[in-house]
């Protein structure tokens, strides 16, 4: 959301103004108001692009939320409602495209239409990061302000795919699954290997971390 900058000038005239109309010429036309406004607009756009790039650092998931119809107060309430592991920004699609160009987040391009707010998730606990928005959406009766899409691990998730993101196993659940597999080596290992690839990777990562912690590495 780009702020508009207003420049105001004094309208007071000297005591002799009723005898003579003053119409001074600008000292330097290159500093005219349109030029100043263009410079401010360009500066704000660059600032927005940099803000998006900053939020993409250590970002695990980027989602677009249909922003149309949200009031300023609702948006402020939303920001307070979301967990600290997330950040909600409003930015024009063209500026977001510029920020994600050449990155894995380019998969989000199907969302580049209409008005969007952007949710940056800075934790690998995806369900706990995005579920609060569902609660906010239901509580404020904002059914039309749904997720327009998201990118996670370089893959695009449309509105109908969000259940997969919201039901991903938590870290605790992965640890429990790993321990169960270790306690029942034969059946547990087979069950783990038959799970989705992402679950297997998370189990293996957790097991490696456990071994490292035990060895003091």
Backbone bond lengths (Angstrom), bond angles and torsions (degrees), N, CA, C in turn:
res aa  C-N    CA-C-N  psi(-1)  N-CA   C-N-CA  omega(-1)  CA-C   N-CA-C  phi
1 X - - - 1.436 - - 1.507 107.55 -
2 X 1.275 116.16 113.09 1.444 119.05 -173.00 1.521 109.41 -91.83
3 X 1.336 114.85 128.95 1.446 119.25 -177.68 1.505 110.13 -78.50
4 X 1.339 117.21 143.89 1.460 121.92 177.69 1.509 107.90 -95.40
5 X 1.315 117.72 135.20 1.451 122.85 -179.56 1.505 109.09 -104.66
6 X 1.318 117.10 125.62 1.452 122.47 -177.95 1.514 109.20 -105.96
7 X 1.317 116.87 133.09 1.448 122.12 176.97 1.516 108.35 -110.22
8 X 1.330 118.44 125.39 1.455 121.98 -178.64 1.514 110.10 -114.65
9 X 1.323 115.72 150.04 1.448 121.53 -178.54 1.519 108.76 -128.26
10 X 1.338 116.74 149.14 1.455 121.96 -179.94 1.518 109.83 -69.48
11 X 1.354 116.23 137.50 1.469 120.51 -179.63 1.521 111.32 -103.64
12 X 1.359 117.42 3.70 1.464 120.17 -177.84 1.514 110.46 -72.44
13 X 1.359 117.30 143.39 1.451 123.15 179.28 1.517 109.21 -117.19
14 X 1.304 117.79 163.92 1.459 123.11 -179.76 1.515 109.55 -72.11
15 X 1.346 118.55 164.14 1.463 121.59 178.81 1.513 113.13 -57.10
16 X 1.324 118.85 -20.58 1.459 121.67 -178.83 1.516 112.33 -92.04
17 X 1.321 116.68 6.23 1.468 119.41 -174.08 1.518 112.20 -64.19
18 X 1.398 118.55 -24.24 1.451 118.44 -179.59 1.523 111.17 -77.45
19 X 1.330 117.26 -8.87 1.455 120.76 176.30 1.518 111.47 -97.76
20 X 1.371 116.83 -26.50 1.468 119.80 -172.95 1.523 110.60 -147.00
21 X 1.319 117.42 134.34 1.461 122.01 177.33 1.510 109.46 -91.55
22 X 1.337 115.44 125.43 1.454 120.29 -179.35 1.512 109.45 -92.62
23 X 1.302 117.52 132.53 1.461 122.05 178.58 1.522 109.12 -141.98
24 X 1.337 115.79 66.77 1.472 119.03 -175.57 1.521 111.68 -66.72
25 X 1.307 117.18 145.31 1.460 122.41 176.56 1.519 109.10 -84.52
26 X 1.305 117.64 146.33 1.470 119.63 177.53 1.525 110.11 -60.70
27 X 1.340 115.29 139.80 1.463 119.51 -178.12 1.528 111.76 -66.87
28 X 1.324 115.05 -34.04 1.460 117.72 -178.32 1.524 107.88 -145.43
29 X 1.298 117.13 109.24 1.461 121.27 -173.14 1.520 113.15 -64.53
30 X 1.312 117.92 -21.52 1.470 119.06 -176.95 1.528 112.03 -71.01
31 X 1.327 117.63 -13.75 1.449 121.39 176.51 1.523 111.32 -102.21
32 X 1.322 116.89 30.62 1.454 121.69 179.96 1.517 110.10 -67.26
33 X 1.325 117.01 161.07 1.454 123.02 -176.32 1.529 113.77 -56.08
34 X 1.333 121.09 -45.48 1.472 120.29 179.49 1.517 112.70 -56.86
35 X 1.344 116.58 -38.42 1.465 119.97 179.94 1.519 110.43 -66.14
36 X 1.332 116.94 -40.82 1.451 121.17 179.58 1.533 110.05 -63.95
37 X 1.329 115.83 -43.92 1.462 120.05 -179.78 1.517 111.74 -63.02
38 X 1.328 117.04 -40.16 1.469 121.01 178.64 1.521 110.90 -63.58
39 X 1.337 115.78 -40.79 1.463 120.36 -179.49 1.529 110.33 -65.07
40 X 1.335 116.81 -41.68 1.462 121.24 179.01 1.526 109.91 -65.02
41 X 1.331 117.16 -44.20 1.456 121.65 -179.92 1.527 111.07 -60.80
42 X 1.332 116.26 -45.25 1.460 120.19 179.43 1.527 111.10 -63.19
43 X 1.322 116.10 -39.17 1.459 120.74 179.87 1.525 111.08 -64.56
44 X 1.331 117.17 -41.71 1.457 120.90 179.46 1.527 111.34 -66.20
45 X 1.330 116.67 -37.96 1.459 120.20 178.46 1.523 110.70 -63.76
46 X 1.326 116.35 -44.83 1.463 120.39 179.05 1.524 110.77 -63.24
47 X 1.325 115.91 -37.73 1.461 120.76 178.95 1.533 110.33 -65.04
48 X 1.329 117.20 -40.09 1.463 121.59 178.64 1.518 111.34 -64.78
49 X 1.335 116.88 -44.38 1.472 120.89 178.96 1.521 110.16 -59.97
50 X 1.325 117.05 -42.84 1.465 120.73 -179.80 1.526 110.81 -66.97
51 X 1.338 117.30 -35.60 1.469 120.66 177.91 1.520 110.43 -63.33
52 X 1.333 116.41 -41.98 1.466 120.47 178.81 1.530 109.95 -64.39
53 X 1.323 116.82 -44.68 1.472 120.42 -179.96 1.525 110.92 -61.40
54 X 1.332 116.57 -38.20 1.454 120.45 179.03 1.523 110.84 -64.03
55 X 1.332 116.51 -42.25 1.453 120.72 -179.99 1.532 112.29 -68.01
56 X 1.325 117.23 -24.04 1.466 121.12 179.71 1.526 111.99 -74.30
57 X 1.329 116.47 -15.84 1.464 119.77 177.92 1.532 108.66 -69.43
58 X 1.309 116.72 129.32 1.468 122.60 -178.19 1.532 112.26 57.96
59 X 1.314 116.35 28.65 1.467 121.19 178.79 1.531 109.05 -90.73
60 X 1.329 116.51 132.78 1.460 120.76 -179.93 1.524 111.78 -97.95
61 X 1.321 116.03 -29.53 1.463 120.13 -179.46 1.527 109.09 -148.80
62 X 1.330 115.56 138.73 1.462 121.96 175.98 1.520 107.97 -124.07
63 X 1.328 116.54 123.57 1.461 121.29 -177.12 1.518 110.85 -124.76
64 X 1.326 114.91 148.61 1.466 121.75 175.46 1.521 108.28 -104.16
65 X 1.337 115.85 134.66 1.461 121.92 178.80 1.520 108.19 -119.20
66 X 1.320 116.86 131.38 1.458 120.80 178.33 1.528 109.47 -61.21
67 X 1.333 116.00 111.48 1.463 121.89 -172.25 1.526 112.56 -91.17
68 X 1.319 117.77 -19.06 1.464 121.45 -174.36 1.524 111.42 -57.74
69 X 1.337 116.08 129.17 1.456 120.84 178.07 1.511 114.41 96.61
70 X 1.330 117.84 -15.28 1.461 120.08 177.82 1.530 109.73 -72.58
71 X 1.323 116.49 134.64 1.460 119.65 175.57 1.522 109.26 -82.94
72 X 1.321 115.78 166.04 1.462 120.22 178.17 1.529 109.91 -59.65
73 X 1.321 117.17 -42.20 1.466 120.48 -179.52 1.525 111.08 -64.68
74 X 1.324 117.33 -42.20 1.461 120.08 178.70 1.526 111.07 -61.26
75 X 1.341 115.86 -39.95 1.459 119.43 179.92 1.530 110.41 -67.27
76 X 1.324 117.48 -40.13 1.461 120.92 177.70 1.522 110.69 -64.24
77 X 1.338 116.28 -40.36 1.470 120.73 177.34 1.527 110.26 -63.80
78 X 1.338 116.45 -39.27 1.459 120.96 179.57 1.525 110.70 -61.17
79 X 1.317 116.82 -45.30 1.460 120.57 179.55 1.529 111.55 -59.05
80 X 1.336 116.44 -39.09 1.466 120.02 179.48 1.522 111.22 -73.74
81 X 1.318 116.73 -27.21 1.459 122.60 -176.22 1.532 112.08 -75.79
82 X 1.327 116.87 -32.91 1.463 120.97 -174.57 1.523 111.73 -75.85
83 X 1.340 117.73 151.37 1.473 121.23 -179.14 1.528 112.11 -68.64
84 X 1.328 115.60 161.34 1.463 121.13 -178.06 1.523 112.63 -63.54
85 X 1.319 116.81 -20.32 1.466 120.78 -179.27 1.524 112.32 -76.69
86 X 1.326 116.92 0.57 1.465 121.05 -179.86 1.526 110.42 -124.87
87 X 1.313 114.50 162.39 1.469 121.56 175.99 1.516 107.87 -140.56
88 X 1.335 116.56 132.35 1.463 121.58 179.79 1.519 109.12 -113.76
89 X 1.332 115.86 124.02 1.455 121.82 179.24 1.527 109.94 -126.76
90 X 1.327 115.19 154.64 1.461 120.75 171.44 1.516 107.14 -113.21
91 X 1.317 116.58 125.04 1.468 121.07 -179.30 1.522 108.83 -151.56
92 X 1.315 116.02 147.76 1.457 120.45 178.59 1.522 110.52 -63.48
93 X 1.326 115.50 145.97 1.462 120.74 179.97 1.520 112.16 -55.49
94 X 1.341 116.85 -40.47 1.470 120.27 -177.46 1.520 111.68 -62.41
95 X 1.338 116.33 -34.57 1.458 120.07 -179.62 1.527 111.27 -76.02
96 X 1.329 116.31 -35.92 1.463 119.90 177.56 1.525 109.79 -67.33
97 X 1.332 116.66 -41.29 1.468 120.87 177.26 1.525 110.12 -57.45
98 X 1.326 115.64 -43.07 1.464 119.99 179.93 1.530 110.99 -62.47
99 X 1.339 116.20 -37.33 1.463 120.74 -177.93 1.527 112.70 -73.30
100 X 1.337 117.89 -33.18 1.468 120.39 -175.70 1.525 112.71 -96.29
101 X 1.323 116.44 -2.32 1.473 119.76 -178.35 1.520 111.58 -57.10
102 X 1.326 115.77 130.00 1.461 120.93 178.19 1.512 114.22 80.62
103 X 1.338 117.99 9.70 1.458 121.25 179.44 1.530 109.88 -118.36
104 X 1.326 115.87 174.63 1.473 120.23 178.76 1.523 111.63 -66.44
105 X 1.326 116.72 -16.83 1.459 120.87 -178.10 1.528 111.93 -77.97
106 X 1.323 117.29 -6.13 1.472 120.23 177.85 1.524 112.11 -59.76
107 X 1.334 116.19 -20.48 1.469 120.09 178.69 1.528 111.63 -62.18
108 X 1.336 116.90 -11.87 1.465 121.33 -178.83 1.531 112.60 -81.37
109 X 1.321 118.16 -0.82 1.464 121.52 -175.26 1.533 114.89 -56.47
110 X 1.347 120.50 -29.12 1.468 118.54 176.71 1.524 113.50 -60.09
111 X 1.333 117.43 -17.92 1.467 121.19 -179.57 1.526 112.84 -88.62
112 X 1.313 117.58 -3.36 1.463 120.49 -172.97 1.523 112.91 -79.57
113 X 1.317 114.71 62.69 1.458 120.48 174.96 1.529 107.82 -153.56
114 X 1.309 115.66 153.54 1.451 119.41 -177.01 1.518 111.71 71.44
115 X 1.340 116.04 -163.83 1.460 121.66 179.04 1.523 109.31 -103.30
116 X 1.335 116.16 127.95 1.457 120.70 -176.65 1.522 112.40 -126.17
117 X 1.325 114.27 146.19 1.464 121.36 163.21 1.522 104.28 -104.94
118 X 1.334 117.32 150.57 1.464 120.61 -173.00 1.520 110.05 -117.49
119 X 1.319 115.34 127.58 1.460 121.73 -179.01 1.527 109.42 -105.28
120 X 1.317 116.31 117.24 1.460 122.77 178.58 1.536 107.88 -103.34
121 X 1.322 116.48 122.91 1.465 121.64 -178.59 1.524 108.87 -105.80
122 X 1.335 115.80 118.24 1.460 120.59 -176.88 1.530 111.67 -107.90
123 X 1.306 115.78 42.94 1.462 121.79 175.64 1.512 108.20 -151.07
124 X 1.339 116.01 154.47 1.462 118.23 177.77 1.527 111.35 -87.20
125 X 1.324 116.86 -1.00 1.463 121.24 174.70 1.529 107.59 -86.37
126 X 1.310 115.99 76.50 1.466 121.97 -172.22 1.533 113.84 -61.86
127 X 1.334 119.76 -49.30 1.475 118.83 -177.87 1.518 113.15 -57.04
128 X 1.343 117.40 -45.03 1.466 120.10 -177.58 1.515 111.90 -68.39
129 X 1.331 117.14 -17.51 1.466 120.64 -179.67 1.523 112.46 -87.13
130 X 1.329 116.46 -32.36 1.471 118.27 -175.91 1.529 113.56 -102.54
131 X 1.336 117.71 -20.29 1.463 119.98 179.85 1.527 112.91 -62.21
132 X 1.347 119.80 -35.19 1.468 118.92 177.61 1.521 113.03 -56.07
133 X 1.340 117.27 -32.77 1.457 117.91 178.33 1.527 110.63 -66.76
134 X 1.321 116.37 -36.46 1.465 119.86 177.87 1.534 109.74 -60.90
135 X 1.326 115.92 -41.00 1.467 119.93 179.37 1.522 110.39 -65.69
136 X 1.334 116.04 -43.55 1.460 121.36 178.90 1.526 110.21 -62.35
137 X 1.316 115.75 -43.56 1.465 122.15 -179.20 1.530 110.73 -61.27
138 X 1.325 116.56 -43.29 1.463 121.07 -179.10 1.523 111.13 -70.85
139 X 1.324 115.64 -43.72 1.466 120.53 -177.49 1.522 112.06 -63.42
140 X 1.347 116.82 -39.06 1.469 120.93 -177.78 1.528 112.78 -94.48
141 X 1.327 116.43 5.44 1.469 121.62 179.56 1.531 111.34 55.15
142 X 1.324 114.41 55.02 1.472 121.27 -177.61 1.533 109.89 -112.72
143 X 1.325 115.54 49.68 1.465 119.91 -176.54 1.527 112.52 -56.59
144 X 1.339 116.77 -35.05 1.465 119.80 -177.80 1.527 112.49 -74.76
145 X 1.312 116.53 -17.83 1.466 120.63 179.30 1.520 109.15 -93.03
146 X 1.321 114.64 64.00 1.460 121.03 -175.77 1.531 110.27 -94.10
147 X 1.331 114.85 172.29 1.460 120.00 173.76 1.530 108.65 -66.22
148 X 1.317 116.70 130.87 1.458 120.96 177.13 1.525 110.80 -88.97
149 X 1.316 116.47 -18.72 1.461 121.52 -179.19 1.513 110.32 158.27
150 X 1.324 115.67 170.31 1.469 120.60 -179.97 1.515 109.57 -155.98
151 X 1.323 115.31 161.43 1.468 121.14 173.81 1.521 107.55 -122.99
152 X 1.317 115.33 127.71 1.462 122.33 177.71 1.516 107.79 -137.03
153 X 1.330 116.41 125.51 1.466 122.47 -177.58 1.521 111.25 54.00
154 X 1.340 116.47 37.77 1.456 121.64 175.89 1.517 114.76 79.33
155 X 1.337 117.03 1.03 1.467 120.98 -178.09 1.524 109.54 -106.99
156 X 1.344 115.68 139.85 1.463 120.83 178.50 1.523 110.62 -86.22
157 X 1.327 115.69 133.73 1.457 122.26 176.35 1.528 108.08 -117.44
158 X 1.339 116.54 119.05 1.448 120.66 177.65 1.522 110.64 -79.42
159 X 1.341 118.04 175.19 1.461 121.40 -179.77 1.530 113.70 -52.88
160 X 1.325 116.59 -35.19 1.455 119.73 -179.33 1.514 114.53 -79.12
161 X 1.336 116.60 -5.48 1.467 120.62 -177.36 1.523 112.96 -101.12
162 X 1.330 117.29 0.06 1.461 119.37 -172.69 1.519 113.55 -68.87
163 X 1.328 117.26 -21.37 1.458 119.00 177.93 1.525 110.66 -60.11
164 X 1.336 116.44 -35.39 1.467 120.36 179.08 1.520 110.78 -63.97
165 X 1.343 117.00 -36.52 1.458 121.19 179.07 1.522 111.22 -74.18
166 X 1.321 115.99 -38.44 1.463 120.92 -176.05 1.521 112.97 -76.11
167 X 1.318 117.36 -16.11 1.467 120.88 -178.90 1.528 112.34 -112.15
168 X 1.330 116.47 12.69 1.460 118.88 176.27 1.525 109.81 -60.64
169 X 1.329 119.16 146.02 1.468 120.65 179.53 1.521 111.45 -66.86
170 X 1.313 116.37 144.04 1.458 121.00 176.54 1.529 108.86 -78.43
171 X 1.316 116.11 171.15 1.457 120.06 178.78 1.530 110.41 -61.65
172 X 1.324 116.78 -40.14 1.466 120.51 179.95 1.523 110.93 -63.07
173 X 1.334 115.56 -39.76 1.458 119.54 179.45 1.521 111.12 -66.98
174 X 1.333 116.20 -36.79 1.463 119.68 178.09 1.520 110.38 -65.95
175 X 1.342 116.68 -42.36 1.461 120.45 178.53 1.525 110.70 -61.44
176 X 1.328 115.78 -42.72 1.457 119.64 -179.73 1.526 110.76 -63.32
177 X 1.325 114.74 -39.64 1.462 119.45 178.84 1.527 110.50 -65.58
178 X 1.327 115.97 -39.47 1.457 120.59 179.50 1.525 110.87 -64.38
179 X 1.346 115.94 -45.04 1.452 119.85 -179.28 1.522 110.83 -64.69
180 X 1.329 115.15 -37.98 1.463 118.70 178.00 1.516 111.45 -63.10
181 X 1.345 116.21 -38.10 1.462 120.62 179.14 1.517 110.91 -67.41
182 X 1.340 116.48 -36.54 1.463 120.10 -179.00 1.525 111.31 -72.75
183 X 1.343 116.23 -33.41 1.457 119.83 -179.60 1.520 111.99 -75.21
184 X 1.305 116.81 -26.20 1.465 120.87 177.08 1.520 108.12 -124.40
185 X 1.322 117.42 73.34 1.468 123.09 -171.21 1.520 115.39 -48.26
186 X 1.321 118.03 -47.24 1.458 119.23 -174.16 1.523 112.24 -70.55
187 X 1.325 117.09 -65.68 1.463 120.82 -176.79 1.513 111.64 -68.36
188 X 1.355 116.21 -38.03 1.457 120.26 -177.80 1.515 112.26 -64.27
189 X 1.316 116.34 -42.45 1.461 120.18 -178.81 1.521 110.54 -66.34
190 X 1.330 116.80 -41.25 1.466 120.24 179.04 1.519 109.69 -62.29
191 X 1.331 116.96 -43.99 1.466 121.30 179.94 1.514 111.43 -62.32
192 X 1.336 115.98 -41.15 1.461 120.10 -179.78 1.516 111.42 -65.04
193 X 1.312 116.29 -42.61 1.459 120.43 -178.50 1.520 112.27 -68.50
194 X 1.338 116.79 -21.82 1.456 120.02 178.18 1.530 111.99 -85.76
195 X 1.326 116.66 -6.32 1.468 120.95 179.74 1.524 109.62 -75.28
196 X 1.350 117.72 164.77 1.465 120.71 177.34 1.516 111.62 -54.56
197 X 1.323 116.45 150.42 1.465 121.91 -175.33 1.521 112.15 -53.82
198 X 1.346 117.73 -41.53 1.464 120.37 -177.06 1.519 110.92 -62.91
199 X 1.355 116.98 -38.92 1.459 120.74 179.37 1.528 110.84 -64.52
200 X 1.338 115.94 -40.88 1.458 120.35 -179.84 1.522 110.14 -63.08
201 X 1.332 116.11 -44.72 1.460 120.52 179.82 1.525 110.49 -60.54
202 X 1.332 116.41 -43.46 1.458 120.29 -179.64 1.527 111.26 -64.49
203 X 1.322 116.85 -38.63 1.464 121.09 177.60 1.520 110.30 -63.19
204 X 1.329 116.47 -46.34 1.458 120.52 -179.22 1.532 111.37 -63.65
205 X 1.331 115.99 -42.54 1.465 119.22 178.09 1.528 111.28 -60.64
206 X 1.319 115.26 -42.79 1.459 119.70 179.73 1.529 110.81 -63.41
207 X 1.334 116.81 -40.19 1.454 120.98 -179.60 1.534 110.90 -66.47
208 X 1.333 116.17 -41.32 1.470 120.37 177.58 1.520 110.14 -61.72
209 X 1.318 117.18 -43.28 1.465 121.08 179.63 1.519 110.31 -62.61
210 X 1.329 116.57 -40.40 1.464 120.99 179.30 1.522 110.37 -61.54
211 X 1.329 116.57 -43.56 1.468 119.91 179.26 1.526 111.06 -65.00
212 X 1.346 116.67 -40.70 1.456 120.71 179.06 1.523 111.56 -63.54
213 X 1.330 116.17 -41.68 1.468 120.00 178.95 1.531 111.29 -63.89
214 X 1.325 115.81 -40.29 1.463 119.64 -179.10 1.529 112.71 -68.46
215 X 1.366 114.65 -32.47 1.474 118.55 -179.16 1.513 112.64 -87.87
216 X 1.356 116.08 -7.55 1.463 119.84 179.79 1.506 113.28 76.37
217 X 1.362 118.11 18.47 1.461 122.45 -179.50 1.512 110.31 -71.04
